[in-house]
Amino acid sequence: MSIPRLYLDDTLAEGLVVEAAPGQAHHIGTVLRRGPGDEVRLFNPRDGEWAARIESIRKDRARFAVESQARAPVPEPECRLLVAALKRDAMDWVVEKATELGATRIQPVLTRRTVADRANAARLSAIARGAAEQCERLAVPEVTEAAPLHRVLDAWDGVPLVVAMERSVAVPARALALPPGAPLALLVGPEGGFMGAELDDLRRRPFVVPAALGPRILRAETAAVAGLAALQALLGDWA
Protein backbone atom coordinates (compact mmCIF):
# COMPACT_ATOMS: atom_id res chain seq x y z
CA MET A 1 0.00 0.00 0.00
CA SER A 2 1.53 3.30 -1.09
CA ILE A 3 2.16 6.09 1.40
CA PRO A 4 -0.03 9.16 0.72
CA ARG A 5 1.77 12.41 -0.14
CA LEU A 6 0.25 15.69 1.03
CA TYR A 7 1.26 19.24 0.19
CA LEU A 8 1.45 21.49 3.25
CA ASP A 9 2.63 25.08 3.18
CA ASP A 10 3.40 25.00 6.93
CA THR A 11 7.00 24.71 8.14
CA LEU A 12 8.10 21.07 8.17
CA ALA A 13 10.82 19.95 10.60
CA GLU A 14 11.58 17.01 12.86
CA GLY A 15 9.42 16.92 15.98
CA LEU A 16 6.76 19.35 14.80
CA VAL A 17 3.05 18.55 14.84
CA VAL A 18 1.19 20.22 11.98
CA GLU A 19 -2.48 20.60 11.06
CA ALA A 20 -3.87 19.17 7.84
CA ALA A 21 -4.94 21.62 5.16
CA PRO A 22 -8.69 21.93 4.41
CA GLY A 23 -10.01 18.79 2.75
CA GLN A 24 -7.00 16.61 3.57
CA ALA A 25 -8.54 14.98 6.64
CA HIS A 26 -11.56 13.80 4.64
CA HIS A 27 -9.35 12.49 1.85
CA ILE A 28 -6.98 10.65 4.19
CA GLY A 29 -9.61 9.28 6.57
CA THR A 30 -12.65 8.64 4.38
CA VAL A 31 -11.25 8.07 0.90
CA LEU A 32 -7.92 6.40 1.74
CA ARG A 33 -9.14 4.90 5.06
CA ARG A 34 -6.02 5.81 7.02
CA GLY A 35 -6.03 6.31 10.78
CA PRO A 36 -3.82 7.31 13.72
CA GLY A 37 -0.30 5.89 13.45
CA ASP A 38 -0.40 5.44 9.68
CA GLU A 39 2.42 6.89 7.60
CA VAL A 40 2.13 9.92 5.34
CA ARG A 41 4.60 12.08 3.43
CA LEU A 42 4.38 15.85 3.77
CA PHE A 43 6.09 18.19 1.34
CA ASN A 44 6.60 21.70 0.06
CA PRO A 45 9.34 23.29 -2.08
CA ARG A 46 10.83 25.21 0.85
CA ASP A 47 11.36 22.31 3.29
CA GLY A 48 11.42 19.27 1.00
CA GLU A 49 9.60 16.01 1.74
CA TRP A 50 9.19 14.60 5.25
CA ALA A 51 8.10 11.27 6.70
CA ALA A 52 5.26 11.75 9.16
CA ARG A 53 2.49 9.85 10.94
CA ILE A 54 -1.14 10.65 11.58
CA GLU A 55 -1.34 11.73 15.22
CA SER A 56 -5.09 12.28 15.27
CA ILE A 57 -7.87 12.45 12.71
CA ARG A 58 -11.55 13.36 12.70
CA LYS A 59 -14.03 14.03 9.94
CA ASP A 60 -12.71 17.48 9.08
CA ARG A 61 -9.44 17.78 11.03
CA ALA A 62 -6.16 15.90 11.24
CA ARG A 63 -2.76 16.40 12.85
CA PHE A 64 0.51 14.97 11.61
CA ALA A 65 3.65 14.29 13.65
CA VAL A 66 6.71 15.10 11.50
CA GLU A 67 9.52 12.56 11.92
CA SER A 68 12.43 12.80 9.46
CA GLN A 69 13.32 14.34 6.12
CA ALA A 70 12.90 11.97 3.20
CA ARG A 71 14.02 14.36 0.45
CA ALA A 72 15.81 17.69 0.54
CA PRO A 73 14.35 20.66 -1.34
CA VAL A 74 15.45 20.94 -4.96
CA PRO A 75 14.96 24.15 -6.98
CA GLU A 76 12.87 23.85 -10.13
CA PRO A 77 13.60 25.89 -13.28
CA GLU A 78 10.89 28.41 -14.07
CA CYS A 79 8.58 27.11 -16.79
CA ARG A 80 5.29 28.96 -17.31
CA LEU A 81 2.30 27.93 -19.40
CA LEU A 82 -0.11 30.44 -20.91
CA VAL A 83 -3.05 28.71 -22.54
CA ALA A 84 -6.24 30.06 -24.06
CA ALA A 85 -9.04 29.13 -21.64
CA LEU A 86 -10.63 25.81 -22.59
CA LYS A 87 -13.85 24.06 -21.66
CA ARG A 88 -13.87 22.56 -18.18
CA ASP A 89 -12.79 18.97 -18.88
CA ALA A 90 -10.03 19.98 -21.29
CA MET A 91 -8.76 22.70 -18.94
CA ASP A 92 -8.70 20.27 -16.01
CA TRP A 93 -6.66 17.82 -18.09
CA VAL A 94 -4.19 20.50 -19.21
CA VAL A 95 -3.58 21.65 -15.63
CA GLU A 96 -3.01 18.09 -14.45
CA LYS A 97 -0.56 17.28 -17.25
CA ALA A 98 1.21 20.64 -17.09
CA THR A 99 1.84 20.00 -13.39
CA GLU A 100 3.32 16.60 -14.21
CA LEU A 101 5.52 18.22 -16.85
CA GLY A 102 6.96 20.75 -14.44
CA ALA A 103 5.06 23.95 -15.18
CA THR A 104 5.63 26.45 -12.39
CA ARG A 105 2.79 28.81 -13.31
CA ILE A 106 -0.36 28.20 -15.35
CA GLN A 107 -2.08 31.31 -16.72
CA PRO A 108 -5.38 30.91 -18.62
CA VAL A 109 -5.74 33.73 -21.17
CA LEU A 110 -8.70 35.10 -23.09
CA THR A 111 -8.35 35.58 -26.86
CA ARG A 112 -10.74 36.41 -29.69
CA ARG A 113 -11.52 32.73 -30.32
CA THR A 114 -11.35 31.46 -26.74
CA VAL A 115 -14.10 28.90 -26.16
CA ALA A 116 -14.51 29.74 -22.44
CA ASP A 117 -14.79 33.15 -20.85
CA ARG A 118 -13.43 32.19 -17.42
CA ALA A 119 -11.52 29.53 -15.51
CA ASN A 120 -12.08 28.53 -11.90
CA ALA A 121 -8.62 29.18 -10.46
CA ALA A 122 -9.45 27.68 -7.05
CA ARG A 123 -10.66 24.39 -8.56
CA LEU A 124 -7.74 24.26 -10.99
CA SER A 125 -5.31 24.93 -8.13
CA ALA A 126 -6.75 21.92 -6.29
CA ILE A 127 -6.22 19.80 -9.41
CA ALA A 128 -2.62 21.01 -9.63
CA ARG A 129 -2.04 20.16 -5.97
CA GLY A 130 -3.40 16.64 -6.45
CA ALA A 131 -1.25 16.13 -9.53
CA ALA A 132 1.86 17.28 -7.66
CA GLU A 133 1.10 14.83 -4.87
CA GLN A 134 0.78 11.99 -7.37
CA CYS A 135 3.83 12.76 -9.53
CA GLU A 136 6.22 13.32 -6.58
CA ARG A 137 6.92 16.98 -7.25
CA LEU A 138 7.87 19.13 -4.30
CA ALA A 139 6.23 22.26 -5.73
CA VAL A 140 2.68 23.01 -6.82
CA PRO A 141 2.32 25.38 -9.78
CA GLU A 142 0.55 28.68 -9.26
CA VAL A 143 -2.74 28.82 -11.20
CA THR A 144 -3.87 32.37 -11.87
CA GLU A 145 -7.23 33.84 -12.81
CA ALA A 146 -7.99 34.07 -16.52
CA ALA A 147 -7.08 37.43 -18.06
CA PRO A 148 -7.15 38.97 -21.56
CA LEU A 149 -4.06 38.04 -23.53
CA HIS A 150 -3.12 41.65 -24.35
CA ARG A 151 -3.24 42.56 -20.66
CA VAL A 152 -0.94 39.67 -19.74
CA LEU A 153 1.47 40.63 -22.52
CA ASP A 154 1.48 44.30 -21.51
CA ALA A 155 2.54 43.31 -17.99
CA TRP A 156 5.08 40.69 -19.11
CA ASP A 157 8.47 40.74 -17.37
CA GLY A 158 10.63 39.88 -20.37
CA VAL A 159 10.99 36.13 -19.87
CA PRO A 160 11.20 34.50 -23.35
CA LEU A 161 7.70 33.52 -24.42
CA VAL A 162 7.65 30.67 -26.92
CA VAL A 163 4.47 30.92 -28.98
CA ALA A 164 3.11 27.90 -30.82
CA MET A 165 2.14 29.43 -34.16
CA GLU A 166 0.49 26.94 -36.43
CA ARG A 167 0.75 27.45 -40.20
CA SER A 168 3.28 30.23 -39.72
CA VAL A 169 6.93 30.61 -40.61
CA ALA A 170 8.65 29.64 -37.36
CA VAL A 171 11.65 27.57 -36.40
CA PRO A 172 11.06 24.10 -34.94
CA ALA A 173 11.34 23.86 -31.17
CA ARG A 174 14.70 22.06 -31.39
CA ALA A 175 16.25 25.12 -33.11
CA LEU A 176 15.27 27.68 -30.47
CA ALA A 177 18.21 29.90 -29.55
CA LEU A 178 17.49 30.02 -25.82
CA PRO A 179 19.87 29.21 -22.94
CA PRO A 180 19.11 25.87 -21.26
CA GLY A 181 17.90 26.19 -17.68
CA ALA A 182 16.87 29.84 -18.01
CA PRO A 183 13.28 30.92 -17.21
CA LEU A 184 10.94 30.36 -20.13
CA ALA A 185 7.27 30.30 -20.98
CA LEU A 186 4.95 28.74 -23.56
CA LEU A 187 1.82 30.30 -25.04
CA VAL A 188 -0.79 28.08 -26.69
CA GLY A 189 -3.69 29.64 -28.53
CA PRO A 190 -7.36 28.64 -28.77
CA GLU A 191 -9.12 26.12 -30.98
CA GLY A 192 -9.03 27.71 -34.42
CA GLY A 193 -5.80 29.54 -33.65
CA PHE A 194 -4.96 33.19 -33.08
CA MET A 195 -6.55 35.82 -35.27
CA GLY A 196 -4.36 37.89 -37.58
CA ALA A 197 -4.33 40.95 -35.36
CA GLU A 198 -3.30 38.82 -32.38
CA LEU A 199 -0.46 37.26 -34.35
CA ASP A 200 0.71 40.71 -35.47
CA ASP A 201 0.67 41.91 -31.87
CA LEU A 202 2.63 38.88 -30.70
CA ARG A 203 5.29 39.30 -33.39
CA ARG A 204 5.85 42.91 -32.33
CA ARG A 205 6.69 41.90 -28.75
CA PRO A 206 10.49 41.65 -28.29
CA PHE A 207 10.21 38.74 -25.83
CA VAL A 208 8.09 36.55 -28.15
CA VAL A 209 9.83 33.58 -29.80
CA PRO A 210 7.69 31.96 -32.56
CA ALA A 211 8.03 28.18 -32.72
CA ALA A 212 6.52 25.33 -34.70
CA LEU A 213 5.28 22.15 -33.04
CA GLY A 214 5.47 19.85 -36.02
CA PRO A 215 3.64 19.44 -39.34
CA ARG A 216 0.17 18.73 -37.96
CA ILE A 217 -2.55 20.95 -36.54
CA LEU A 218 -2.92 20.09 -32.86
CA ARG A 219 -5.82 20.53 -30.52
CA ALA A 220 -5.09 23.21 -27.93
CA GLU A 221 -4.71 20.73 -25.08
CA THR A 222 -2.42 18.53 -27.20
CA ALA A 223 -0.30 21.55 -28.16
CA ALA A 224 0.08 22.54 -24.51
CA VAL A 225 1.37 19.12 -23.50
CA ALA A 226 3.53 18.66 -26.60
CA GLY A 227 5.01 22.12 -26.28
CA LEU A 228 5.85 21.75 -22.59
CA ALA A 229 7.39 18.33 -23.19
CA ALA A 230 9.53 19.69 -26.04
CA LEU A 231 10.72 22.70 -24.02
CA GLN A 232 11.47 20.61 -20.95
CA ALA A 233 13.41 18.07 -23.04
CA LEU A 234 15.41 20.70 -24.93
CA LEU A 235 15.83 23.52 -22.45
CA GLY A 236 14.29 22.64 -19.09
CA ASP A 237 14.81 20.11 -16.32
CA TRP A 238 14.58 17.10 -18.63
CA ALA A 239 17.80 18.24 -20.27
N, C-alpha and C positions, 0 to 999 in steps of 0.2 A: 504494500500500500504506500503510495507516494506521500511525501510530507508536503502539506499545503504551504504555499508562499504567499505572504501578505505584504502589501506596500503600506508603510507607516511613515509619516513625515516627522514623528517624534524622534528625539535623540535616542539612539540605540547604543547601549554599552553594558558590559557585564554587571550583573547584579540589579539592574533596574527592573521595575515592574511598570508596564505601559498599558494604556487603555486601547482597546480595539477601536478602529475608525467606524463611523456609522455604516451599518449593513454587514460588517464583517462577522459579528457574533452570530447573526442568523445564518450566514453562509457556512461558517465553520460548524455550528451546532446542529442546525436543521438539515442543511443540504449535504454536508460531508460527514455528519454524525460523529464529530469529535467531541471529547469531553476533557475534564480536568486531568492533567498529567500527560496528555498527548502532545506530540512534538509539532511545532510549526517552524517556519522560517520567516523572519521579518527582514525587510530590506528598505533601503533608500539610497540615492546616489551619494549622499554626504557621508554616511556611516558604513556603507557596504551591507553585507548580508549576515544575519545572526541566527544561530540556533536558539530556540526558545521553547517553552512549554506553556500550555494553557493552565493558568493558576486558578481561574474561576470563570464560569460562563453561565449566562442566563439568556433569556429570549432575545434581548436587545443590547446586552452588555457583555464584554469579556475583558479579562486581564491576562497579560502574558508576562511570564518571568523570563528575562533575557539571560542567556547562559554564556555563550562563547561566539566569537566571530568565525563565520564559515567562509567568508570571502571579503577581501579588502575592497574599498571603493576603487573604481577604475573610471577615469574620465572618458566620455564619449565625444567623438567629433561632431560638430554642429551640422545637422542635416535637416533642413526644413522642407516641408511639403505644402505647396499652395495648390488647391484643387477646386475647380468650379463646383459649387454645391450640387450634390446629387440627390436622388430620391433616397428615402430612409434606408432601405436594405442595402443599396449599393454604397451609401456613405458609411454605414456601419462596417461593412466589409473592408472598405479602403482604410478606415482608421485602425482596424484590427491588424491588417497586413502591414500597414506603414509602421506600426509599433514594432512588429516582428522584424522589420527591415531596418530599424534603427533611426527612424525619424525622431528628431528632438522637438519639433513644433509642427502642428498641423493646422493650417489656416484655410478654412473654406472661404472662397471668394465668389462674388456675384458678377456675372458677365451678361452680355446682351442675350445669349442663348442659354443661360443657366436654367435647368429644369426645376430647381427648387429655389424658393426665395428666402430660406432660412436654414439653419442647422442648430440642433439642440446641443449646445456645447457641454452642458452638464452630463447629458446621457452619453455623448461621445467620449467625454473624459473618463467615465466609468468603464466604457468598452476598452479604452486605451490602458487603463489600470489593470483590468482583467487580462488583457493580452500580455502586458509586461510580466505579470505574475506567472503566466503559463510559459513564456519563452525564456525565462531566467535573466531578463534584463534587470539592472539595478535602478534604472531611471524610467519614469513615465513621461511620455511626451506631453507638452502643453497643447491643449486644443482650444483655439480661440473662437470667439463669435464670428459668424460670417460677416464680411464687409465687402463693399464694392471694390472691384479690382483696381480702379484708378486711385482710390483712396489708399489702398495698401501700397501701391507703387509710389505714390507721392511721399509716403512716410518711410520708404525703404532706406535701410542703413548702408547700402553699398555692397553687401554680400553678393557674390556672383549668383545670378538667377538663371538657371538653365530652363529654357522654355521649349517644350515639345511642340514643334510647329509642323503639323502634317501638311504634305503637299507643298512644302516651301523649300527654297534653296538653303540648306543648313548642313553643317558637318555632322557625320555620325558621332554618337556619344564617345566612341573610343578615341576620336581625334580632338577632343576638347583640350584646349591649352589652359588648364587650370592646375594649380599646385595640389598634389595629393595631401590629404589630411587637413586642408584649409576649410573654413566654413563654406558651405554651399547650400543652394536651395533649388527646388524643382517646381515649375509651374505647369499644371496640366489643365487644359481648357475643357469646355463643356462638350456634350454630345453635339455634333454638327460643327464643332470647331469655333475658333475665334472669328469675329467679323473683321472685315478689312480695316476699319478704323482702329480696332483694338490691336491688330497686328502692326499697323503703322505706329501706334503709340508705343508698343513694346519695343520695336526696333529703334526708336529714338532714345530709349533709356540706356545710359552708358553701362549699366551693370547687367543688362540682359545678354545672355549667350544663347542664340538659337541652336537647337540640336534636333537631329532626326532620330526617331526610334524605330528604324527599319522600314521596309518597303510596303508594309500593310497599314491600313487604317485600323486603329485600335479603339475599342470602347474606352471611355474616360477612366473607368476603374482599372482596366487592363494597363492603360498607359501609365497610370500612377504607380502601379506595382512594378511594371517593366522598367520605368525610368529610375525609380529608387534603387532597384536591384543593379542596374547598369552603373549608376553613379557610385554606389557603395562598392561594387567590384573594381571599378577603375580608379576611384579617387577617395573613397571613404574607408570605413574600418574593415571592409572585406579585403582591402589591398594590403 
